[in-house]
Every structure is written in C-alpha cells, then in structure tokens.
Amino acid sequence: QLEDELQKAAEEQKRHEEKERLFKLEEDALAANRERLEIELEGKNRVLEAERLEEEQELVVRMKGERKRCLDYEQSKLQEKIEWQKFVSCTSRPNVMFENEITTYVSMVREERSDRESMETAIEKCKAGEEVVGDLLELYCKACEEGNVTRQDWCMHYIGEIRALEVELIDAATAHLLLYIEKQEANAHLQVYLQWGNANDEMKVGFWGHLQSKGFRAKSIEHSKIQIGLDLPKAIQLQSIGHCIGVRSLYTTFDSAGKDPVQMSIGGMIRVDLLSIPPFSKKVKGWTIRQVPAPGKELMKLPYPNTEHTTASTAIAAPCKIDYKVPSHVLVSKSPVVSWWDASVERWSTEGINEITWEQETRKISFFTARLASFSITQERHIDLPYKHWNMRPCDDMVVELTVQAARYELRFMISEDGLRLKGPQLPELLDVMFEPGSGEAGGLSGPSGRRPRIRSPATLLNELRDCGLNLMPKNSDADQLEGYTPKHPETQARAYSDLSEIAAFYDIASSRHNKDLPAERALVRIRENELREVFNPLDSDGDADYQAIMFFPKKCCQVQSLEGVSPCREAMAPGHFTHASLYLCFDKDPAPGPNHAERLQRLEVTTSTVRFVEAVRQTMQLMHLLSFV
C-alpha cells in the first residue's frame, strides 16, 4: 500500500510538472507574441514618425527660412545705421572686418616704432590699439551670437596679437628710458622714481631705479599716483650682483596671458619686472660714449629668484610685497586668490604667494610673492555654475524677464528687441553695467541719480559681466569641472532655443530638475501660458500641474508627462500627443485645440515686427547654455 501511495504521488507530481511546463510554454509564447507585436508596433510608429517628421521638416525649413529673411532685413537696417555713424565719425582705425587692414595696422605700428620713443608716446599708441581691440571685441560678440566659432577664434587671435604688440611698445619705451637713465632726476640716494598714468587708467606704468650696483637695502616703493606699491627685500640685489637694477610695474585692465582652461583672471594684470640698467655713458675728450645693446637685448629682464645663482634660496626666505588697486567694476570675494602666470605650462599658479589681503574700502589687494612675474586675481571659470534654476516670463509687449539663480547670485535680466539689460542684483560693482553714465530723467526705470537703464546686445552685456567676474557664457569644457553635468547635444540645444524663443512673449518658460539626469540628446523644460503676464513661482509645488513639460530632441520635440514632484522623470508622451519637427507644430497638432486655436497659432508666427525680440531671446539662452548647466 505504501508503494502504491508513493507511485501515485510521483505520478501526481509528474502531471503537475507537465502542467507547469505547458503553462510556461504558453506564457512564453504569449510573451514572445506580445514582444513581437510591440516591436512591430514600435517599428510602425518609427516609420510613421519618420514620415511625419520628414513631411513636417519641409514646413519647418520654410518657416525658419522666413524668420531668417525677416531677421536679415531688420539687421541690415541696423547695420546701415552703424556703418553711417562710423563713416561720419571719420575714424582712422582699420576696419576689423577685413584681415588685411588689421595685419597692415600691426605692421605699420611695428615699422613706425622708434628706438627713442618715450613712455608717453608708447602709452598713447597702446590706447589707440585698445580702440582697435574694442572693434574686434564687438565683432567677437557678434560671432558669439551667431555661433560662429571660427570667427570667434579669429577675433581672439588678433586681439592677442595687438595686445602683445602693446606690451612690446612699453618694453621698447622702457629700454630707451634705461639707456638714458642718467638724464632722469635722481634723489640723494641715486634713486629714480617715475610713473605714468592715473589710478583709474586702463594702462599705467611705474618705475624705480637704483643708479649704483651696491649699497642697496630693503626698499619700499610707493607709486601713489597710480596706486601701486612694492616692498623689495635686500635679496633682490644679492641675486643681481654687478647690476644697477630697476623695477618696472606695468598694470593693464586686460589679461594678455594665455588662456587657462580652468582659471580665469579678473581685475586686470600687473607685470612686475626686475631690469638691468645698461652701463652709463662716459665723457671722453668731449665725446659722449654710450654702449648700445645688441639687437634683441635692449631690455634685459633679470629672473627673481635667480635659480642659477648660489644664493637662490635667499629669495624664498625674503619675498616681495605687491599691492595695487582693483577697478571698481570687479566683483572680488572676501578671500580672493592671487596667482602668477606660469608660461612654461600656460597655467595660473599660486605657488609662493601668501598673506593675501583685500581692502574693500580702498579696493586695494596686497600679497607676498617669492618671485617677480605677471600677477592677477584668479577664480575658477565655473565659479557661477551650475545654475540652480531659471525661469522666463513675459512682463510687457515683446519684453520678458529672465531670472537665473547662479551659484553665487540671483541675476535678473530684461530681454527686448533692443537687446539685453541687467536688472539685478544692484551691487555697486555692477551699476555701470546696469545704467548709462551720467544722470538724466528715465521715468520709472531710472537708476541711481536718474541714470537710464543700459541695453546692449546679449553677447556684449554678458562679456561685460565676465569682465566683472561673472562668467555667464560657459563653454562645454566647463562641464568637465562639474560632477554629473554633460553638455546637451548641439542640435538639441539649437532646436530648443529656436522654438522656445518664439513662444517667450506669451508663455512662462522654466527649467526642470529632471533635465540634468537625461541623456545629452534630450532636454526638458516646462511652459505655462501667461497671457495676462502674471507672476507665478515655478518652484511652487502646488502649481506643478499648471506647467506642461516639453522634451526636446535633435530636430524634434513633444509634450511629455513629466512632473517636478514625481521621480524618476516620466518621459512618456502626453495622451494623444506625438513628436513633431518643431514646438509650433506641437501646438498646431494639439489633439484638443481650444476655441482660440487659430488666433493662438497666428500670434506665435515670427514677423518683421517680432523677429528682433525673438532673436534676442534665442541668443541669450544659447550664450548662457541654459539647458546644459541646470
């Protein structure tokens, strides 16, 4: 009986296993069929999407082409005014649009340079060179707005060449000064003090010379007119035995060093050089005999510390102190970093610099350094990145307010057809960027003393902010320094900025916290219709459902189900919606159009009366890389 029961249980187990096997086979077959159907449906949808996008692409190309024609027409009218103003100004500067005129200008300045040129003449030529640089910067900003990288590099190349030429002019004037140094007035200790420029000049030079090769002690030099100070240790002379020495301080508001990919200089650059004074002239039988340096050796710069000298260690033990005034428009942190330019590796270095002191009231920075070189306040290029959030809202007819919460400040901009203006924060350093110089009646928009708001092209204003220490024109390489950030695909950004700029006059546009986690080919923003130009808080969780999420891809976009309060991002398309070749077509093909659908579409069309505003919005979003760094 026990054997029968065991056999019966075994048969029952066998039938159960067979039943499970057949059930699993049936489930697998159903799953395989479902998968096949899903693949077929997905393939069919891809084919339908490709056909739809291909058909729509012709319409998009036609619409964007019409937009470009309107823009070209409006810009040609503005360009005619600019060219006429330049013509009536009768300027002798080269036309920087033409490379041959720039190269001719550089060659002429070099050829006309005299060995007997005074420092005053050299500085005047440098000021003329900076006017040419200003024209090149204007061209550079235009290239930035158009996304023309080749033109940007071209402009920066010639800006660098002209500024290198300016330093050459100052060097030549310094060499002439040293050759005839005995003609300068010296004090009872045989020391010469000279300075050129004023405290707020863009270029200023200070010189101190010791007209004997011994008897040098630690020296404090104060160029009060140009607000540059130096404390030189006795080790300076010990490392320059046999030389009569001079120390030149050259300050410029620009940085003529190379480009460090991680650090940026702010507040200008001060170059401190230890110089050897040539042998003095001699009187022999009524003749004046003067030793003329060989070509290329007119200006002998002495290294400090002199690593080839046996007392090189002395320099490390006795650093120099340097102080200078920082321009009033530069934002300086409470604990600034000062670096010297290391030409051997083309990087800023902080080695050997300590005891940095910043005086906010006098705007003077001082520090001790173990070497003489080119110095500047430096900060990380990505110091204001990433953006925590941003939003844009219409506040007047063809005027929008853009609020960007950067890493250090919340910045507010106004974008109109005339360009971009900074609305806040109203920091003392930024007032000259926010308002026109002087005073006058400016209605409700007036700033301090009635100063009128200052409007510039997007790239021009953002470039001025970079000079102030706010870098809001990041490059893709800046993402390498930020954990978890990848620049969005260029075509994705181009589609998003172009489409969003067309709706900015009627919709609130806000960043999404999910955007950062999406692949580089996808970008996510939120929009909310705002005909009455009301003020909404895009961070308010209660209003999350009032915003519609828009997903952008290269050459297409769609409405998706994403919500800020729901994680992970819901990338599925909104019910009844499909991908389309532009955001305009997403509105056009709305499965549930409202009663004013035709009117709604018509106002989104770009015309000659709106194209300048639309382009200003597009340029601002593109230059700030709003989708890559949020």
C-alpha positions in Angstrom: 0.0 0.0 0.0 2.9 2.4 0.8 4.4 1.7 -2.6 1.0 2.4 -4.3 0.8 5.7 -2.5 4.4 6.7 -3.4 3.8 5.8 -7.0 0.5 7.7 -7.0 2.3 10.8 -5.5 5.1 10.5 -8.1 2.5 10.4 -11.0 0.7 13.4 -9.5 4.0 15.3 -9.2 4.8 14.4 -12.8 1.3 15.6 -14.0 1.8 18.8 -12.1 5.3 19.4 -13.6 3.9 18.7 -17.0 1.1 21.1 -16.5 3.5 23.8 -15.3 5.7 23.2 -18.3 2.9 23.5 -20.7 1.7 26.7 -18.9 5.2 28.2 -19.1 5.4 27.3 -22.8 2.1 29.0 -23.3 3.2 32.1 -21.3 6.5 32.3 -23.2 4.6 32.0 -26.5 2.3 34.8 -25.4 5.2 36.9 -24.2 7.1 36.3 -27.4 4.0 37.2 -29.4 3.4 40.4 -27.3 7.1 41.3 -27.7 6.8 40.7 -31.5 3.7 42.9 -31.7 5.3 45.6 -29.6 8.4 45.5 -31.8 6.2 45.6 -34.9 4.1 48.5 -33.4 7.3 50.3 -32.4 8.7 49.8 -35.9 5.5 51.0 -37.4 5.4 54.1 -35.1 9.0 54.8 -36.0 8.2 54.6 -39.7 5.1 56.8 -39.2 7.2 59.2 -37.1 10.0 59.4 -39.7 7.4 60.0 -42.4 5.7 62.7 -40.3 8.9 64.4 -39.4 10.1 64.3 -43.0 6.9 65.9 -44.2 7.0 68.5 -41.4 10.6 69.3 -41.9 9.9 71.0 -45.2 7.4 73.2 -43.4 9.8 73.9 -40.6 12.6 74.8 -43.0 10.3 77.2 -44.8 9.1 78.8 -41.6 12.7 79.2 -40.2 13.8 80.4 -43.6 11.2 83.1 -43.5 12.2 84.0 -40.0 15.9 84.3 -41.1 14.8 86.6 -44.0 12.9 88.9 -41.7 15.9 88.9 -39.3 18.4 89.7 -42.1 16.2 92.5 -43.3 16.0 94.1 -39.8 19.7 93.6 -39.1 20.6 95.1 -42.5 18.8 98.3 -41.5 20.6 98.4 -38.2 23.9 97.7 -39.9 23.4 100.6 -42.3 22.9 103.0 -39.3 26.1 101.6 -37.6 28.2 102.0 -40.8 26.9 105.5 -41.4 27.8 106.5 -37.8 31.3 105.1 -38.3 31.6 107.0 -41.6 30.7 110.4 -40.1 33.0 109.8 -37.2 35.9 110.0 -39.6 38.0 107.4 -37.6 41.4 106.4 -38.9 41.2 103.0 -37.3 41.4 99.9 -39.5 38.1 98.2 -40.5 38.4 95.0 -38.4 36.0 93.2 -40.8 39.0 92.8 -43.2 42.0 90.8 -42.1 44.4 92.7 -44.4 43.6 96.0 -42.7 44.4 94.5 -39.3 47.7 93.0 -40.4 48.6 96.3 -42.1 47.9 98.2 -38.9 50.1 95.8 -36.8 52.9 96.0 -39.4 52.8 99.8 -39.6 52.9 100.2 -35.8 55.9 97.9 -35.6 57.7 99.6 -38.5 57.0 103.1 -37.2 58.3 102.3 -33.7 61.3 104.4 -32.8 64.2 103.4 -30.6 63.9 106.8 -29.0 60.2 106.6 -28.2 59.1 108.0 -24.9 56.8 106.2 -22.5 54.1 108.8 -23.0 54.1 108.2 -26.8 54.0 104.4 -26.2 51.0 104.6 -23.9 49.2 106.8 -26.4 49.8 104.2 -29.1 48.6 101.5 -26.7 45.4 103.5 -26.2 44.9 103.6 -29.9 45.5 99.9 -30.0 42.8 99.3 -27.4 40.3 101.1 -29.6 41.0 98.6 -32.4 40.6 95.8 -29.8 37.3 97.3 -28.9 36.2 97.0 -32.5 37.4 93.4 -32.5 35.5 92.6 -29.3 32.4 94.0 -30.9 32.9 91.6 -33.8 33.7 88.8 -31.4 30.4 89.3 -29.6 28.5 89.3 -32.9 30.3 86.0 -33.8 29.3 84.6 -30.4 25.6 85.5 -31.0 25.7 83.8 -34.4 27.5 80.7 -33.0 30.4 81.3 -35.5 33.3 79.6 -33.6 35.8 80.1 -36.4 35.2 83.9 -36.4 35.4 84.0 -32.6 38.9 82.3 -32.7 39.9 84.7 -35.5 39.0 87.7 -33.4 40.7 86.5 -30.2 43.8 85.7 -32.2 44.2 89.3 -33.4 43.1 90.7 -30.0 46.0 88.7 -28.6 48.4 89.9 -31.3 47.5 93.6 -30.8 47.9 93.4 -27.0 51.2 91.6 -27.4 52.2 94.5 -29.6 51.2 97.0 -26.9 53.5 95.2 -24.4 56.3 95.4 -27.0 55.8 99.1 -27.3 56.0 99.5 -23.5 59.2 97.3 -23.4 60.8 99.4 -26.2 60.0 102.7 -24.3 61.4 101.1 -21.1 64.6 100.1 -22.9 65.0 103.7 -24.2 64.4 105.0 -20.7 67.1 102.7 -19.2 69.6 103.6 -21.9 69.4 107.3 -21.0 68.5 106.8 -17.3 71.2 109.3 -16.1 69.2 112.1 -17.7 66.4 111.4 -15.2 66.2 113.3 -12.0 67.5 111.2 -9.1 67.3 111.8 -5.4 70.2 112.0 -2.9 70.4 108.2 -2.7 70.7 107.9 -6.5 67.2 106.5 -6.9 64.8 107.4 -9.8 61.1 107.3 -9.3 58.8 107.6 -12.4 55.1 106.9 -13.0 52.8 107.3 -16.0 49.0 107.3 -15.9 46.4 107.8 -13.2 44.8 105.4 -10.6 41.8 104.5 -12.8 43.6 104.3 -16.2 43.4 101.1 -18.2 47.2 101.1 -18.6 49.6 102.6 -16.1 53.4 102.2 -15.6 55.6 102.7 -12.5 59.4 102.6 -12.5 62.0 102.7 -9.8 65.8 102.6 -10.5 68.9 102.3 -8.3 71.8 104.0 -10.1 74.6 102.2 -8.4 75.4 98.5 -8.2 75.8 98.3 -4.5 74.5 99.8 -1.3 71.0 98.5 -1.9 68.9 97.8 1.1 65.3 96.6 1.5 63.2 99.2 -0.2 59.5 100.2 0.0 58.3 101.8 -3.3 55.0 103.7 -3.4 53.7 104.9 -6.8 50.9 106.9 -5.2 49.6 108.5 -8.4 48.9 105.1 -10.0 48.2 103.3 -6.6 50.8 100.6 -7.0 53.2 99.7 -4.2 56.2 97.4 -3.9 58.3 96.2 -0.9 61.6 94.8 -2.2 63.9 92.7 0.0 67.7 93.0 0.1 67.8 89.6 -1.7 66.9 91.4 -4.9 70.4 92.9 -5.1 72.1 89.8 -3.9 70.7 87.9 -6.9 71.8 90.7 -9.3 75.3 91.3 -8.2 77.2 93.6 -10.6 74.0 95.2 -12.0 72.4 98.5 -11.4 68.8 97.5 -11.1 65.3 98.9 -11.9 61.9 97.6 -11.2 59.0 98.3 -13.6 55.4 97.8 -12.7 53.0 97.6 -15.7 49.3 97.3 -14.9 46.6 96.7 -17.6 42.9 96.1 -17.1 43.2 93.3 -19.6 44.9 89.9 -19.2 47.4 89.4 -22.1 48.5 86.0 -20.8 47.4 82.7 -22.4 44.1 81.1 -21.7 43.9 78.7 -18.7 41.1 76.2 -19.3 40.2 76.1 -15.6 41.1 79.5 -14.1 40.2 83.0 -15.3 41.8 86.3 -14.3 39.7 89.2 -13.0 40.6 92.8 -12.2 43.4 93.1 -14.7 47.1 92.0 -14.6 50.1 93.6 -13.0 53.5 92.7 -14.5 56.5 93.3 -12.2 59.9 93.0 -13.9 63.4 93.2 -12.4 65.5 95.0 -15.0 69.3 95.5 -15.6 70.2 99.1 -16.2 72.9 99.3 -19.0 76.3 100.9 -18.4 76.1 104.7 -18.2 77.6 106.9 -20.9 81.1 108.3 -20.5 82.6 111.6 -21.4 86.0 111.2 -23.2 87.7 114.2 -24.8 84.4 116.0 -25.5 82.8 112.9 -26.8 79.9 111.1 -25.2 80.4 107.3 -25.5 77.4 105.1 -24.8 77.3 101.4 -25.1 74.3 100.4 -27.3 72.8 96.9 -26.6 72.8 94.4 -29.3 69.5 93.9 -31.2 67.1 91.8 -29.2 68.9 92.6 -26.0 67.8 96.2 -25.5 65.8 95.2 -22.4 67.4 92.8 -20.0 65.0 91.2 -17.6 66.6 89.6 -14.6 65.0 86.5 -13.1 63.9 86.6 -9.5 64.6 84.3 -7.9 67.7 83.6 -9.9 67.8 79.8 -9.8 71.3 79.7 -11.4 72.7 81.8 -8.5 74.2 80.3 -5.4 72.0 82.4 -3.2 68.8 81.4 -4.8 67.5 80.2 -1.5 67.7 83.7 -0.1 64.8 84.8 -2.4 62.5 82.2 -1.0 63.2 83.4 2.5 62.7 87.1 1.6 59.5 87.5 -0.6 58.4 90.7 -2.2 55.2 92.5 -1.3 53.0 93.9 -4.0 49.8 95.9 -3.8 47.6 97.6 -6.5 44.2 99.0 -6.9 41.4 96.8 -8.4 38.9 98.5 -10.8 35.6 99.5 -9.2 33.5 97.2 -11.6 35.2 94.0 -10.5 33.5 91.6 -8.0 36.1 90.4 -5.5 35.4 87.7 -2.9 36.2 88.3 0.7 39.1 85.8 0.4 40.5 86.3 -3.1 43.1 84.1 -4.7 46.2 85.7 -6.4 48.2 83.7 -9.0 51.2 84.2 -11.2 51.3 83.2 -14.9 53.5 80.2 -15.4 54.4 80.5 -19.1 56.1 77.1 -19.1 52.8 75.2 -18.6 50.5 78.1 -19.7 48.6 77.9 -16.4 47.9 80.2 -13.4 49.8 79.1 -10.3 49.5 80.1 -6.6 52.9 78.6 -5.7 54.9 81.0 -3.5 52.1 83.5 -3.0 50.7 84.1 0.5 49.4 86.6 3.0 46.8 88.0 0.6 44.9 90.9 1.9 41.8 92.6 0.3 40.7 96.0 1.4 37.1 96.6 0.2 37.0 100.3 1.1 40.1 101.3 -0.9 39.8 98.4 -3.3 43.5 97.5 -2.8 44.8 94.0 -2.9 48.2 93.1 -1.4 50.2 89.9 -1.3 53.7 88.5 -0.7 55.3 86.6 -3.5 58.5 84.5 -3.8 59.1 85.6 -7.4 58.6 88.5 -9.8 56.2 87.7 -12.6 52.8 88.6 -14.0 50.1 88.5 -11.3 46.3 88.6 -11.2 43.4 87.8 -9.0 42.0 84.4 -10.3 38.9 82.4 -9.9 37.5 79.2 -11.4 35.9 79.7 -14.7 32.9 77.7 -13.5 32.5 79.5 -10.2 29.0 80.6 -11.0 28.0 77.2 -12.3 25.8 75.2 -12.3 22.6 77.2 -12.4 20.3 76.1 -9.7 17.2 77.0 -11.6 16.0 79.7 -14.1 12.7 81.0 -15.5 11.5 83.4 -18.1 8.2 85.3 -18.0 6.5 87.9 -20.3 6.1 91.3 -18.5 5.3 93.7 -21.3 4.7 93.7 -25.0 7.7 91.8 -26.5 9.6 92.1 -23.2 10.5 89.2 -21.0 12.2 89.0 -17.6 14.8 86.2 -17.2 15.7 85.1 -13.7 18.8 82.9 -13.2 19.8 81.5 -9.9 23.5 81.0 -10.4 25.9 79.5 -7.8 26.6 82.9 -6.2 24.0 85.4 -7.2 20.4 85.6 -8.4 20.5 87.5 -11.7 17.6 89.2 -13.4 17.7 90.3 -17.0 15.2 92.1 -19.2 15.1 91.0 -22.9 13.6 93.1 -25.6 14.1 93.8 -29.3 16.8 96.3 -28.4 18.8 93.6 -26.6 19.6 92.6 -23.1 19.9 94.6 -19.9 20.8 93.6 -16.3 18.1 94.4 -13.8 19.7 92.9 -10.7 21.3 92.4 -8.3 22.1 96.1 -7.8 25.6 95.6 -6.5 27.9 98.7 -6.5 30.3 96.9 -8.9 27.6 96.3 -11.4 26.0 99.7 -11.6 28.0 100.8 -14.7 26.8 97.7 -16.5 23.2 98.3 -15.4 22.9 102.0 -16.2 24.2 104.5 -18.7 26.8 107.0 -17.5 25.8 110.5 -16.2 22.3 111.4 -15.0 19.0 112.2 -16.5 15.3 111.6 -16.4 14.5 108.0 -17.2 10.9 107.6 -15.8 10.1 104.6 -13.7 13.1 102.7 -15.0 15.6 105.2 -13.6 18.6 104.0 -11.5 20.8 106.0 -9.2 20.7 109.8 -9.9 18.2 109.1 -12.6 20.6 107.1 -14.8 19.0 105.4 -17.7 19.0 101.6 -18.0 21.8 100.3 -20.2 20.8 97.9 -23.0 23.4 96.1 -25.1 23.4 93.1 -27.4 23.3 89.8 -25.4 26.9 88.8 -26.0 28.2 92.3 -25.3 26.4 92.5 -21.9 27.4 89.0 -20.9 31.0 89.7 -22.0 31.0 92.9 -19.8 29.7 90.7 -16.9 32.6 88.3 -17.4 35.0 91.3 -17.1 33.2 92.0 -13.8 33.9 88.4 -12.6 30.6 86.8 -13.5 31.1 84.2 -16.2 27.7 83.5 -17.6 28.9 82.5 -21.0 30.2 79.0 -20.2 31.9 76.6 -22.7 31.2 72.9 -23.0 34.6 72.2 -21.4 33.4 73.8 -18.1 31.1 70.8 -17.6 34.3 68.7 -17.0 34.7 70.5 -13.7 31.1 69.9 -12.6 30.1 66.5 -11.3 27.1 65.0 -13.1 26.8 67.5 -15.9 27.0 66.8 -19.6 26.6 69.4 -22.3 23.4 68.9 -24.3 23.7 67.9 -27.9 24.2 70.9 -30.2 21.2 70.1 -32.3 19.0 69.6 -29.3 20.0 72.9 -27.9 19.5 74.6 -31.3 16.0 73.2 -31.7 15.1 74.1 -28.1 16.4 77.7 -28.1 14.9 78.4 -31.5 11.5 77.1 -30.6 11.3 78.5 -27.1 12.2 82.0 -28.3 9.1 82.0 -30.5 6.7 81.5 -27.6 8.6 83.5 -24.9 6.3 86.6 -25.4 3.2 84.6 -24.3 4.4 81.7 -22.1 6.4 81.3 -18.9 9.4 79.1 -19.5 11.1 77.4 -16.6 13.9 74.9 -16.1 13.2 71.3 -14.9 15.2 69.5 -12.2 14.9 66.3 -14.3 16.9 67.9 -17.2 20.3 67.1 -15.7 19.6 63.4 -15.5 18.6 63.0 -19.1 20.9 61.8 -21.9 22.8 64.5 -23.8 20.3 64.1 -26.8 17.3 65.1 -24.6 16.5 68.3 -22.9 13.5 69.1 -20.7 11.8 72.4 -19.9 8.4 73.5 -18.6 6.0 76.0 -20.1 2.8 77.7 -18.9 0.6 80.1 -20.9 0.6 83.6 -19.4 -1.5 86.0 -21.5 -2.1 88.3 -18.5 1.6 88.5 -17.7 1.0 87.4 -14.1 3.8 86.4 -11.7 4.0 82.7 -10.9 6.5 80.9 -8.8 7.8 78.0 -10.9 9.2 76.3 -7.8 5.8 76.2 -6.0 4.8 72.5 -5.8 1.1 73.5 -5.7 1.4 74.8 -9.3 3.4 71.9 -10.7 0.5 70.6 -12.7 -0.1 74.0 -14.3 3.1 73.6 -16.3 3.4 71.4 -19.4 6.7 69.6 -19.8 8.3 69.8 -23.2 11.0 67.3 -24.3 13.4 68.3 -27.0 15.5 66.0 -29.2 17.7 66.8 -32.2 15.3 68.1 -34.8 12.1 67.2 -32.9 10.1 67.8 -29.7 7.0 66.6 -27.9 4.9 67.2 -24.8 5.6 64.6 -22.1 4.0 63.6 -18.7 6.9 64.7 -16.5 6.2 66.5 -13.2 8.7 68.1 -10.9 7.4 66.3 -7.9 7.5 62.9 -9.4 10.7 60.9 -9.8 12.1 59.5 -11.9 11.2 61.6 -14.9 8.1 60.4 -16.8 9.3 60.6 -20.4 6.1 59.1 -21.9 4.3 61.4 -24.3 1.2 63.2 -23.1 -2.0 61.4 -24.1 -2.9 62.0 -27.7 0.4 63.8 -28.5 3.1 62.8 -30.9 6.6 64.1 -31.7 6.8 66.9 -34.2 9.5 68.8 -36.0 9.0 72.0 -34.0 7.2 73.3 -31.0 4.9 75.4 -33.2 3.7 72.2 -34.8 3.1 70.6 -31.4 0.6 73.4 -30.8 -0.7 73.2 -34.3 -1.4 69.4 -34.0 -2.9 69.7 -30.5 -5.4 66.8 -30.1 -7.8 69.0 -28.1 -7.5 72.6 -29.6 -9.2 75.4 -27.8 -11.7 77.8 -29.2 -9.0 80.4 -30.0 -6.7 77.9 -31.6 -6.2 79.8 -34.9 -5.5 83.1 -33.1 -3.1 81.3 -30.7 -1.1 80.0 -33.7 -1.1 83.3 -35.5 0.5 85.2 -32.7 3.3 82.6 -32.5 4.3 83.3 -36.1 7.5 85.3 -36.4 7.2 88.5 -38.4 9.4 91.6 -39.1 7.9 93.3 -36.1 8.8 90.5 -33.7 11.9 88.9 -35.1 14.4 91.1 -33.3 12.9 90.2 -30.0 12.7 86.5 -30.8 16.4 86.5 -31.8 17.5 88.4 -28.7 15.8 85.7 -26.6 17.4 82.9 -28.6 20.8 84.4 -28.4 20.6 84.9 -24.6 19.5 81.3 -24.0 22.2 80.0 -26.3 25.0 82.1 -24.9 24.2 81.2 -21.3 23.8 77.5 -22.2 20.6 77.4 -20.0 19.9 73.8 -20.9 23.4 72.4 -20.3 24.2 73.7 -16.9 20.9 73.4 -14.9 
